[in-house]
Amino acid sequence: MSPLRVGTITFDWYPYEVRALRIAEAAADAGYEVDVICLRRAGEKAYEVDNGVRIYRMPSGPSIGDSLLMKILHWCWFLLLAGATVTWLHLKRSYNVIHVHNMPDFLVFSALFPKLLGAKIILDVQDVSPELMGAKAKGRLRGMVVRLATWQERISVHFAHHVVTTGSPFEQVLLRREVPKEKITNILNSADPKLFPPARRCLCPFDSAEERQPFIVMYHGTLAERNGLDIAIRALALARQVVPQLRLDIQGNGEHLPILKELSVELGVSDYVVFTPSCSVDKLVDFVVHGDVGIIPYRCDGFADLVLPTKAYEFAWMRRPMIASDTLAIRSMFRPESIVLCDPAKPESFAEAMVDLYRHPENRAALISNAAEDYAPYRWELSAECYQRLLASLTRKQEPEGHPKEQHPVVGSEF
């Protein structure tokens, strides 16, 4: 019998896009042949094999700071390239499943011809488009942009055989939009033990902070206004008036980076805010274990309030205490005793949390223990198994007449 085959399409760079990487490798671990169609960065090969996954890179990519119109044009160009490539590969290999990651949702139509030829289509809703576009769009065009995002999401979800999303907050949004519950599976952005080995954990957060300088608060990820890093910098400036040992380390890229650097200079903390660019996924563990406390200062803007940050899983898994905005998504996974929840509109709330965790190692230890307990049902091994069961159900050759579709348990209903 020929092996089952999965095609993956993502408007991002592979293997640097962590979710696409883990999803593809979970399929490969289950014995599927996996191809990934993605963007190509300067210096990258157009084709290569990585950990058994075949990678086809397209000569197109987003530019930081592009207007929304330019972003849409990039999406449409990639849609055409990916559509031609996946059709050509399908005629050669005959995919059983094609897994398409948003953004954008309409990228799922790149799999039109494979679908007509029998492939099952998964749309991975990593971000809910109307809420994200509503948070990004400004001025008079905002209403039109949200309506267009809602329309393209609706037809894209209808086109797909199944929808995968990242947890309960996004799932609830999709259910309110009348997506059938049986059509949705949650695959969480849990920390992959291959990238975050338990052996790399260390006990530095339990040490007396007064004996070590600096005491590092850390953030890694996208640097956009909605991520609230300006709140973290303002909080650091306030907290350093009480605890001068504090330092904020920020790793990532994004359009808000110049503004954040200017703000740190303006507040007189530029020597204590360390910016480093994004690193490869296999190096990210080095950043996570070097700090003392993780911070997630997301704004409540209608979108970020629904986002379950991957970094929260990574901090919990690697045993780092967390300070985070008090959002619906965060509360859906962590108990109040597992994470310090702060008002995202008040930098002084985050400043108080920084000072308290610096002064009280016993509080840090309690947060670590409780967060690890909360995280246990969301481990990546369980999410990977859930995805593998979904693939098995979609690639099953025949169902007995009238036999109800098998229901698979959802791993976690949050984040």
MARLO-563626 format. One record per residue (C-alpha): x negated, y, z negated; residue number from 0; residue in three letters. Coordinates in nm, 4 decimals. Each point is the difference from the previous one (the first is absolute). Layout:
       c1       c2       c3 num residu
        X        Y        Z NUM    ALA
...
REM end
This chain:
       c1       c2       c3 num residu
   0.0000   0.0000   0.0000   0    MET
  -0.1350   0.3444   0.0915   1    SER
  -0.0693   0.2359  -0.2917   2    PRO
   0.2541   0.2643  -0.0950   3    LEU
  -0.1048   0.3519   0.0958   4    ARG
   0.0578   0.3407  -0.1559   5    VAL
  -0.0661   0.3341   0.1658   6    GLY
  -0.0441   0.3108  -0.2156   7    THR
   0.0294   0.3600   0.1201   8    ILE
  -0.1071   0.2972  -0.2113   9    THR
  -0.0632   0.3649   0.0812  10    PHE
  -0.3042  -0.0043  -0.2239  11    ASP
  -0.3539  -0.1318  -0.0219  12    TRP
  -0.0567  -0.3664  -0.0778  13    TYR
  -0.1391  -0.1346  -0.2297  14    PRO
   0.0043   0.3354  -0.1841  15    TYR
   0.3792   0.0103  -0.0298  16    GLU
   0.0327  -0.2191  -0.3066  17    VAL
   0.3608  -0.1117   0.0388  18    ARG
  -0.0471  -0.1105   0.3609  19    ALA
  -0.3189  -0.1805  -0.1050  20    LEU
   0.1638  -0.1937  -0.2815  21    ARG
   0.3119  -0.0862   0.2006  22    ILE
  -0.2092  -0.1275   0.2928  23    ALA
  -0.2296  -0.2044  -0.2216  24    GLU
   0.2956  -0.1471  -0.1905  25    ALA
   0.1347  -0.1295   0.3332  26    ALA
  -0.3443  -0.1316   0.0963  27    ALA
  -0.0329  -0.1721  -0.3391  28    ASP
   0.3284  -0.1792   0.0716  29    ALA
  -0.1444  -0.1425   0.3221  30    GLY
   0.1382   0.2457   0.2549  31    TYR
  -0.2046   0.1433   0.2831  32    GLU
   0.0048   0.3773  -0.0518  33    VAL
  -0.0669   0.2876   0.2410  34    ASP
  -0.0052   0.3644  -0.1112  35    VAL
   0.0528   0.2943   0.2371  36    ILE
  -0.1165   0.3242  -0.1600  37    CYS
  -0.1824   0.3300   0.0504  38    LEU
  -0.3641   0.0258   0.0930  39    ARG
  -0.2471   0.2312  -0.1696  40    ARG
  -0.3229   0.1266   0.1531  41    ALA
  -0.2636  -0.2710  -0.0058  42    GLY
   0.2445  -0.2860  -0.0499  43    GLU
   0.0255  -0.2932   0.2384  44    LYS
   0.3079  -0.0237   0.2178  45    ALA
   0.0251  -0.3688  -0.0930  46    TYR
  -0.1418  -0.2041  -0.2845  47    GLU
   0.0893  -0.2780  -0.2414  48    VAL
   0.0031   0.0710  -0.3729  49    ASP
   0.0696  -0.2782  -0.2533  50    ASN
   0.1726  -0.2032   0.2698  51    GLY
   0.2221   0.2899   0.1129  52    VAL
  -0.0356   0.1211   0.3589  53    ARG
  -0.0028   0.3803   0.0224  54    ILE
   0.0942   0.1990   0.3112  55    TYR
  -0.0697   0.3718  -0.0383  56    ARG
   0.1711   0.2667   0.2087  57    MET
  -0.1770   0.3225   0.1080  58    PRO
   0.2261   0.2371  -0.1900  59    SER
   0.0121   0.1425  -0.3499  60    GLY
   0.1477   0.2645  -0.2266  61    PRO
  -0.1816   0.3203  -0.0805  62    SER
   0.0134   0.1510  -0.3475  63    ILE
   0.1994   0.3218   0.0145  64    GLY
   0.1872  -0.0787   0.3254  65    ASP
   0.3415   0.1586   0.0345  66    SER
   0.3076  -0.2211  -0.0238  67    LEU
   0.0422   0.0269   0.3778  68    LEU
  -0.3560  -0.1211   0.0589  69    MET
   0.0561  -0.2840  -0.2448  70    LYS
   0.3120  -0.1091   0.1896  71    ILE
  -0.1906   0.0127   0.3295  72    LEU
  -0.2738  -0.2172  -0.1538  73    HIS
   0.2662  -0.2448  -0.1171  74    TRP
   0.1581  -0.0169   0.3475  75    CYS
  -0.3365  -0.0521   0.1703  76    TRP
  -0.0883  -0.2799  -0.2400  77    PHE
   0.3473  -0.1503   0.0507  78    LEU
  -0.0717  -0.0333   0.3712  79    LEU
  -0.3504  -0.1425  -0.0511  80    LEU
   0.1074  -0.2426  -0.2716  81    ALA
   0.3079  -0.1042   0.1999  82    GLY
  -0.2057  -0.0822   0.3079  83    ALA
  -0.2608  -0.1855  -0.2068  84    THR
   0.2412  -0.2073  -0.2092  85    VAL
   0.1977  -0.0925   0.3129  86    THR
  -0.3173  -0.1150   0.1767  87    TRP
  -0.1089  -0.1993  -0.3051  88    LEU
   0.3460  -0.1495  -0.0434  89    HIS
  -0.0045  -0.1280   0.3580  90    LEU
  -0.3366  -0.1626  -0.0779  91    LYS
   0.0712  -0.1299  -0.3523  92    ARG
   0.3778   0.0135  -0.0600  93    SER
   0.0361   0.1571  -0.3447  94    TYR
   0.2487  -0.1441  -0.2458  95    ASN
   0.0152   0.3188  -0.2087  96    VAL
  -0.1065   0.3587   0.0602  97    ILE
  -0.0449   0.2116  -0.3138  98    HIS
   0.0130   0.3759   0.0631  99    VAL
  -0.1055   0.2475  -0.2693 100    HIS
   0.1566   0.3448  -0.0142 101    ASN
  -0.0691   0.2991   0.0297 102    MET
   0.1692   0.0508   0.2378 103    PRO
   0.2999  -0.2311  -0.0206 104    ASP
   0.0539   0.0139   0.3763 105    PHE
  -0.3364  -0.1696   0.0520 106    LEU
   0.2043  -0.3194  -0.0420 107    VAL
   0.1178   0.0492   0.3621 108    PHE
  -0.3515  -0.0817   0.1182 109    SER
   0.1109  -0.3599  -0.0582 110    ALA
   0.2993   0.0271   0.2376 111    LEU
  -0.1167  -0.2516   0.2597 112    PHE
  -0.1283  -0.2575  -0.2509 113    PRO
   0.3386   0.0236  -0.1739 114    LYS
   0.1814  -0.0620   0.3286 115    LEU
  -0.2262  -0.3029   0.0471 116    LEU
   0.0860  -0.1468  -0.3398 117    GLY
  -0.2352   0.1535  -0.2585 118    ALA
   0.1406   0.0974  -0.3383 119    LYS
  -0.0669   0.3611  -0.1002 120    ILE
  -0.0830   0.1337  -0.3471 121    ILE
   0.0058   0.3730  -0.0717 122    LEU
  -0.2159   0.0887  -0.3004 123    ASP
   0.1450   0.3145  -0.1601 124    VAL
  -0.2993   0.1231  -0.1961 125    GLN
   0.1552   0.3484  -0.0143 126    ASP
   0.3658   0.0978   0.0349 127    VAL
  -0.0106   0.2420   0.2923 128    SER
   0.2815   0.2481  -0.0776 129    PRO
  -0.1283   0.0671  -0.3508 130    GLU
  -0.3607   0.0270   0.1157 131    LEU
   0.0873   0.2317   0.2878 132    MET
   0.2173   0.2050  -0.2338 133    GLY
  -0.2970   0.0445  -0.2336 134    ALA
  -0.2375   0.0932   0.2836 135    LYS
   0.2214   0.2155   0.2230 136    ALA
   0.0397   0.3676  -0.0805 137    LYS
   0.2279   0.2832   0.1084 138    GLY
   0.2950  -0.0003   0.2355 139    ARG
  -0.0969  -0.3209   0.1790 140    LEU
   0.0122  -0.2093  -0.3158 141    ARG
   0.3661  -0.1022   0.0393 142    GLY
  -0.0471  -0.1069   0.3606 143    MET
  -0.3185  -0.1932  -0.0838 144    VAL
   0.1768  -0.1903  -0.2796 145    VAL
   0.2957  -0.0844   0.2263 146    ARG
  -0.2312  -0.1293   0.2726 147    LEU
  -0.1983  -0.2031  -0.2560 148    ALA
   0.3244  -0.1501  -0.1323 149    THR
   0.1199  -0.0889   0.3507 150    TRP
  -0.3248  -0.1650   0.1088 151    GLN
  -0.0201  -0.1918  -0.3274 152    GLU
   0.3533  -0.1321   0.0489 153    ARG
  -0.0555  -0.1306   0.3527 154    ILE
  -0.3445  -0.1383  -0.0885 155    SER
   0.1336  -0.1962  -0.2976 156    VAL
   0.2857  -0.1294   0.2150 157    HIS
  -0.2469  -0.1130   0.2691 158    PHE
  -0.2110  -0.2033  -0.2446 159    ALA
   0.1006  -0.3476  -0.1133 160    HIS
  -0.1277   0.0682  -0.3506 161    HIS
  -0.1192   0.2957  -0.2063 162    VAL
  -0.2849  -0.0149  -0.2483 163    VAL
  -0.0484   0.2800  -0.2491 164    THR
  -0.2146   0.0758  -0.3027 165    THR
   0.2393  -0.0223  -0.2935 166    GLY
   0.3301   0.0826  -0.1618 167    SER
   0.0069   0.3811   0.0505 168    PRO
  -0.0319  -0.0279   0.3783 169    PHE
   0.2245  -0.3068   0.0061 170    GLU
   0.2769   0.1898  -0.1783 171    GLN
  -0.0266   0.2814   0.2537 172    VAL
   0.0344  -0.2475   0.2875 173    LEU
   0.2949  -0.1724  -0.1671 174    LEU
   0.1767   0.3358  -0.0335 175    ARG
  -0.0491   0.0349   0.3760 176    ARG
   0.1881  -0.3273   0.0447 177    GLU
  -0.2955  -0.2211   0.0867 178    VAL
   0.1153  -0.3511  -0.1021 179    PRO
  -0.1688  -0.1211  -0.3159 180    LYS
  -0.0800  -0.3357   0.1603 181    GLU
  -0.1959   0.1838   0.2687 182    LYS
  -0.2422   0.1569  -0.2525 183    ILE
  -0.2997  -0.1574  -0.1747 184    THR
  -0.2311   0.1790  -0.2418 185    ASN
  -0.3717  -0.0600   0.0523 186    ILE
  -0.1767   0.2114  -0.2578 187    LEU
  -0.3280   0.1856   0.0471 188    ASN
  -0.1607  -0.1968  -0.2790 189    SER
  -0.3750  -0.0076  -0.0597 190    ALA
  -0.1669  -0.2736   0.2042 191    ASP
  -0.2301  -0.2032  -0.2280 192    PRO
  -0.2370  -0.0469   0.2958 193    LYS
  -0.0545   0.3763   0.0033 194    LEU
   0.0387   0.0533  -0.3751 195    PHE
  -0.1588  -0.3068  -0.1613 196    PRO
   0.0794  -0.0382  -0.3708 197    PRO
  -0.3715  -0.0507  -0.0638 198    ALA
  -0.0509   0.3704   0.0772 199    ARG
   0.2094   0.1098  -0.2953 200    ARG
  -0.1943   0.1615  -0.2818 201    CYS
   0.0905   0.1188  -0.3461 202    LEU
  -0.1258   0.3568   0.0162 203    CYS
   0.3454   0.1481  -0.0689 204    PRO
  -0.0105  -0.1568  -0.3469 205    PHE
  -0.3262   0.1722  -0.0931 206    ASP
  -0.0077   0.3121  -0.2090 207    SER
   0.0337   0.2832   0.2499 208    ALA
  -0.2044   0.2335  -0.2168 209    GLU
  -0.3073  -0.2162   0.0619 210    GLU
   0.0219   0.0315   0.3782 211    ARG
  -0.0109   0.2926   0.2361 212    GLN
   0.1708   0.0681   0.2243 213    PRO
   0.3441  -0.1440  -0.0660 214    PHE
   0.1354  -0.0603   0.3508 215    ILE
   0.3595   0.0428   0.1118 216    VAL
   0.0327  -0.1397   0.3548 217    MET
   0.2246   0.0034   0.3037 218    TYR
  -0.0403  -0.1695   0.3382 219    HIS
   0.2213   0.0221   0.3044 220    GLY
   0.1640   0.2556   0.2258 221    THR
  -0.0573   0.3677  -0.0732 222    LEU
   0.3290   0.1614   0.0999 223    ALA
   0.2065   0.2597  -0.1841 224    GLU
   0.2533  -0.2628  -0.1075 225    ARG
  -0.2752  -0.1942  -0.1812 226    ASN
  -0.0420   0.2817  -0.2528 227    GLY
  -0.3779   0.0164  -0.0321 228    LEU
   0.0280   0.3748  -0.0610 229    ASP
   0.1963  -0.0914  -0.3143 230    ILE
  -0.2836  -0.2295  -0.1089 231    ALA
  -0.2609   0.2733   0.0556 232    ILE
   0.2023   0.2535  -0.1974 233    ARG
   0.0418  -0.2569  -0.2766 234    ALA
  -0.3754  -0.0626  -0.0078 235    LEU
  -0.0684   0.3730  -0.0356 236    ALA
   0.2337   0.0126  -0.2984 237    LEU
  -0.1268  -0.3208  -0.1597 238    ALA
  -0.3676   0.0978   0.0290 239    ARG
   0.0668   0.2935  -0.2304 240    GLN
   0.0502  -0.2646  -0.2703 241    VAL
  -0.2144  -0.2885   0.1307 242    VAL
  -0.2908   0.1265   0.2152 243    PRO
  -0.1112  -0.3592   0.0705 244    GLN
   0.2888  -0.0534   0.2439 245    LEU
  -0.0628  -0.0384   0.3725 246    ARG
   0.2376  -0.0621   0.2917 247    LEU
  -0.1196  -0.2251   0.2832 248    ASP
   0.2081   0.0109   0.3197 249    ILE
  -0.0624  -0.2386   0.2868 250    GLN
   0.1921   0.0399   0.3238 251    GLY
   0.0765   0.2075   0.3063 252    ASN
   0.2924   0.2157   0.1063 253    GLY
   0.1166   0.3400   0.1100 254    GLU
   0.0110   0.1293  -0.3600 255    HIS
  -0.3719  -0.0549  -0.0638 256    LEU
  -0.1173   0.3582   0.0825 257    PRO
   0.2740   0.1437  -0.2223 258    ILE
  -0.1007  -0.2253  -0.2882 259    LEU
  -0.3645   0.1009   0.0295 260    LYS
   0.0957   0.3675   0.0008 261    GLU
   0.2191  -0.0499  -0.3053 262    LEU
  -0.2803  -0.1687  -0.1961 263    SER
  -0.2254   0.2991   0.0736 264    VAL
   0.2750   0.2458  -0.0910 265    GLU
   0.0578  -0.1714  -0.3360 266    LEU
  -0.3720  -0.0249  -0.0747 267    GLY
  -0.0118  -0.3812  -0.0066 268    VAL
  -0.1720  -0.0695   0.3331 269    SER
  -0.2946  -0.1592  -0.1848 270    ASP
   0.2387  -0.2410  -0.1714 271    TYR
   0.2157  -0.1049   0.2955 272    VAL
  -0.1878  -0.2475   0.2185 273    VAL
   0.1312  -0.0570   0.3531 274    PHE
  -0.1088  -0.3024   0.2021 275    THR
   0.1384  -0.1237   0.3346 276    PRO
   0.2046  -0.3164   0.0375 277    SER
  -0.2021  -0.3204  -0.0025 278    CYS
   0.0519  -0.3414   0.1543 279    SER
   0.2419  -0.2257  -0.1844 280    VAL
  -0.2744  -0.2314  -0.1210 281    ASP
  -0.1695   0.2932  -0.1762 282    LYS
   0.3109   0.1368  -0.1677 283    LEU
  -0.0421  -0.2207  -0.3053 284    VAL
  -0.3239   0.1847  -0.0777 285    ASP
   0.1912   0.3247  -0.0305 286    PHE
   0.2792  -0.1476  -0.2123 287    VAL
  -0.2314  -0.1578  -0.2571 288    VAL
  -0.2268   0.3057  -0.0313 289    HIS
   0.2684   0.2153  -0.1635 290    GLY
   0.1701   0.0021  -0.3371 291    ASP
   0.3577   0.1038   0.0811 292    VAL
   0.2014  -0.0060   0.3224 293    GLY
   0.2276   0.2915   0.0856 294    ILE
   0.3021   0.0049   0.2366 295    ILE
   0.1399   0.3568  -0.0013 296    PRO
   0.2593  -0.0368   0.2772 297    TYR
   0.2616   0.2697   0.0502 298    ARG
   0.3709  -0.0774  -0.0213 299    CYS
   0.0895   0.1180   0.3508 300    ASP
   0.2602  -0.2578   0.0988 301    GLY
  -0.2625  -0.2264   0.1545 302    PHE
  -0.2913  -0.0311  -0.2427 303    ALA
   0.2570  -0.0712  -0.2714 304    ASP
   0.0701  -0.3290   0.1828 305    LEU
  -0.3613  -0.1015   0.0668 306    VAL
  -0.1593  -0.2827  -0.1947 307    LEU
  -0.3694   0.0876   0.0380 308    PRO
  -0.2328  -0.2849   0.0851 309    THR
  -0.2535   0.1576  -0.2350 310    LYS
   0.2331  -0.0688  -0.2935 311    ALA
  -0.0312  -0.3736   0.0671 312    TYR
  -0.3759   0.0324   0.0361 313    GLU
  -0.0389   0.1902  -0.3268 314    PHE
   0.2191  -0.2509  -0.1835 315    ALA
  -0.1806  -0.2990   0.1504 316    TRP
  -0.3473   0.1399  -0.0713 317    MET
   0.1013   0.0970  -0.3552 318    ARG
  -0.0046   0.3771   0.0199 319    ARG
   0.2509   0.2115  -0.1958 320    PRO
   0.2190   0.2324   0.2051 321    MET
   0.1469   0.3476  -0.0141 322    ILE
   0.2802   0.0491   0.2546 323    ALA
   0.2902   0.2202   0.0983 324    SER
   0.3296  -0.1034  -0.1520 325    ASP
   0.1646  -0.1248   0.3201 326    THR
   0.2723  -0.2497   0.0791 327    LEU
  -0.2479  -0.2318   0.1698 328    ALA
  -0.2523  -0.0039  -0.2856 329    ILE
   0.2734  -0.0618  -0.2567 330    ARG
   0.1330  -0.2880   0.2097 331    SER
  -0.3139  -0.2011  -0.0697 332    MET
  -0.1702   0.1266  -0.3160 333    PHE
   0.1422   0.0367  -0.3481 334    ARG
  -0.0596   0.3292  -0.1860 335    PRO
  -0.2495  -0.1782  -0.2240 336    GLU
  -0.2018  -0.1160   0.3025 337    SER
  -0.0767   0.3340   0.1627 338    ILE
  -0.0111   0.3652  -0.1064 339    VAL
   0.2847   0.1725   0.1824 340    LEU
  -0.0324   0.3736   0.0640 341    CYS
   0.2139   0.2784   0.1412 342    ASP
  -0.1329   0.0607   0.3547 343    PRO
   0.1064   0.3638  -0.0229 344    ALA
  -0.2191   0.0612  -0.3067 345    LYS
  -0.3805  -0.0354   0.0252 346    PRO
  -0.0170   0.0441  -0.3783 347    GLU
   0.1838  -0.3324  -0.0353 348    SER
  -0.2824  -0.1762   0.1863 349    PHE
  -0.2614   0.1996  -0.1937 350    ALA
   0.1428  -0.1196  -0.3318 351    GLU
  -0.0107  -0.3591   0.1255 352    ALA
  -0.3659   0.0331   0.1045 353    MET
  -0.0986   0.1360  -0.3411 354    VAL
   0.1983  -0.2630  -0.1888 355    ASP
  -0.1472  -0.2925   0.1921 356    LEU
  -0.3495   0.1397  -0.0403 357    TYR
   0.0413   0.0263  -0.3754 358    ARG
   0.1802  -0.3310  -0.0574 359    HIS
  -0.1620  -0.3119   0.1487 360    PRO
   0.2584  -0.2111  -0.1819 361    GLU
   0.2712   0.1661   0.2090 362    ASN
  -0.1897  -0.0810   0.3157 363    ARG
  -0.0309  -0.3624  -0.1079 364    ALA
   0.3742  -0.0250  -0.0705 365    ALA
   0.0901   0.1495   0.3387 366    LEU
  -0.2301  -0.2440   0.1783 367    ILE
   0.1495  -0.3007  -0.1747 368    SER
   0.3603   0.1066   0.0610 369    ASN
  -0.0553   0.0942   0.3655 370    ALA
  -0.1684  -0.3348   0.0674 371    ALA
   0.3070  -0.1731  -0.1414 372    GLU
   0.2345   0.2087   0.2171 373    ASP
  -0.2096  -0.0666   0.3086 374    TYR
  -0.0176  -0.3793  -0.0399 375    ALA
   0.3194  -0.0763   0.2026 376    PRO
  -0.1284   0.2191   0.2861 377    TYR
  -0.3355  -0.1678   0.0609 378    ARG
  -0.1100  -0.0173   0.3621 379    TRP
  -0.0045  -0.3797   0.0012 380    GLU
   0.3764   0.0038  -0.0603 381    LEU
   0.0627   0.2686   0.2628 382    SER
  -0.2081  -0.1957   0.2530 383    ALA
   0.2010  -0.3147  -0.0690 384    GLU
   0.3219   0.1950   0.0489 385    CYS
  -0.1210   0.1239   0.3388 386    TYR
  -0.1085  -0.3475   0.1035 387    GLN
   0.3474  -0.1325  -0.0849 388    ARG
   0.1532   0.2759   0.2100 389    LEU
  -0.2177  -0.0964   0.2981 390    LEU
   0.0979  -0.3633  -0.0453 391    ALA
   0.3696   0.0892   0.0033 392    SER
  -0.0350   0.2150   0.3121 393    LEU
  -0.2048  -0.2568   0.1916 394    THR
   0.2193  -0.2978  -0.0856 395    ARG
   0.0870  -0.1624   0.3319 396    LYS
   0.3619  -0.0875  -0.0726 397    GLN
   0.2664   0.0474  -0.2619 398    GLU
   0.2804  -0.2570  -0.0282 399    PRO
   0.3263   0.1358   0.1387 400    GLU
   0.1732   0.2105  -0.2621 401    GLY
  -0.2850  -0.0392  -0.2467 402    HIS
  -0.0364   0.3165  -0.2076 403    PRO
  -0.3239   0.1883   0.0273 404    LYS
  -0.2379  -0.0912  -0.2804 405    GLU
  -0.0385   0.2731  -0.2597 406    GLN
  -0.3478   0.0638  -0.1277 407    HIS
  -0.0667   0.1538  -0.3381 408    PRO
  -0.1264   0.3551   0.0067 409    VAL
  -0.3307   0.0441  -0.1775 410    VAL
   0.0737   0.2973  -0.2190 411    GLY
   0.2633   0.2501   0.0736 412    SER
  -0.2024   0.3081  -0.0614 413    GLU
  -0.2653   0.2147   0.1431 414    PHE
REM end
